[in-house]
């Protein structure tokens, strides 16, 4: 089980799908997710426990689509991987939000 992710439906906070999501597919550098319901376009997200970061490219529609910006060598993105919101590039962290 991925660290930081709930392991049963009973332990999922009711706002979990607002701040987190699950990968439903990944093709050609675009990740589609279930969840992340209030993530606005332009927000940085990351896969929990993996060195993959991206930016939300659509908002208010399901599935939320994410453009991968950083993908470490040898890392795979699988269905059901957890993804979480990390903030915006214009919040003073700039490029460091992606490259860390």
C-alpha positions in Angstrom: 0.0 0.0 0.0 1.2 3.5 -0.8 2.3 5.5 2.2 -0.1 8.3 3.1 -3.0 6.7 1.2 -6.0 5.2 3.0 -6.3 1.5 2.9 -10.1 1.0 3.2 -13.2 2.9 2.4 -13.8 3.2 6.2 -10.7 5.3 6.7 -11.2 7.7 3.7 -11.9 11.2 5.0 -15.1 12.7 3.4 -13.0 15.4 1.7 -10.4 13.0 0.3 -11.6 13.2 -3.3 -11.2 17.0 -3.2 -7.5 16.9 -2.4 -6.5 13.5 -3.7 -7.2 11.3 -6.6 -6.4 8.0 -8.2 -4.9 7.4 -11.6 -7.4 5.9 -14.0 -5.1 6.0 -17.0 -1.8 7.4 -18.3 -1.1 7.8 -22.0 1.4 10.0 -23.9 2.3 12.0 -20.8 -1.3 12.8 -19.8 -2.7 11.3 -16.6 -6.5 10.9 -16.1 -7.6 10.8 -12.5 -10.7 10.0 -10.4 -11.0 12.5 -7.6 -9.1 15.9 -7.3 -12.6 17.4 -7.7 -11.7 20.9 -6.7 -8.2 21.1 -8.2 -8.1 24.2 -10.5 -6.3 24.3 -13.8 -2.6 25.2 -13.3 -2.2 23.5 -10.0 0.8 21.3 -9.4 0.1 17.7 -8.4 2.3 14.7 -7.5 2.0 11.0 -7.4 2.3 9.8 -3.8 5.5 7.9 -3.2 6.8 8.4 -6.8 9.0 11.0 -8.3 6.3 12.2 -10.8 4.8 15.7 -10.9 2.4 17.4 -13.2 0.0 20.2 -13.7 -3.8 20.1 -13.9 -4.8 21.1 -17.5 -8.6 21.0 -17.1 -10.8 21.9 -14.2 -14.4 21.3 -13.4 -14.7 18.3 -15.6 -14.3 14.6 -14.9 -11.9 13.0 -15.4 -9.3 15.6 -14.3 -6.4 15.6 -16.7 -2.8 16.2 -15.7 0.2 17.0 -18.0 3.3 15.3 -16.6 6.1 17.8 -16.1 8.6 15.6 -14.2 9.1 11.9 -14.6 12.0 10.1 -13.0 13.8 7.4 -14.9 12.5 3.9 -14.2 9.3 5.1 -12.5 6.0 3.7 -13.8 2.6 5.3 -13.4 0.0 2.6 -12.7 -3.8 2.6 -12.5 -4.9 3.2 -8.8 -1.7 5.1 -7.9 -2.6 8.0 -5.6 -2.1 11.6 -6.6 -2.3 14.7 -4.4 -2.4 18.5 -4.8 0.7 20.5 -4.1 -0.1 24.2 -4.9 0.6 26.7 -7.6 3.9 27.7 -9.3 3.2 31.4 -8.5 3.2 30.8 -4.7 6.8 31.9 -4.2 8.3 28.4 -4.7 8.5 28.7 -8.5 10.3 25.9 -10.4 11.3 24.3 -7.1 7.7 23.1 -6.7 8.4 20.8 -9.7 12.1 19.9 -9.4 12.2 18.8 -5.7 
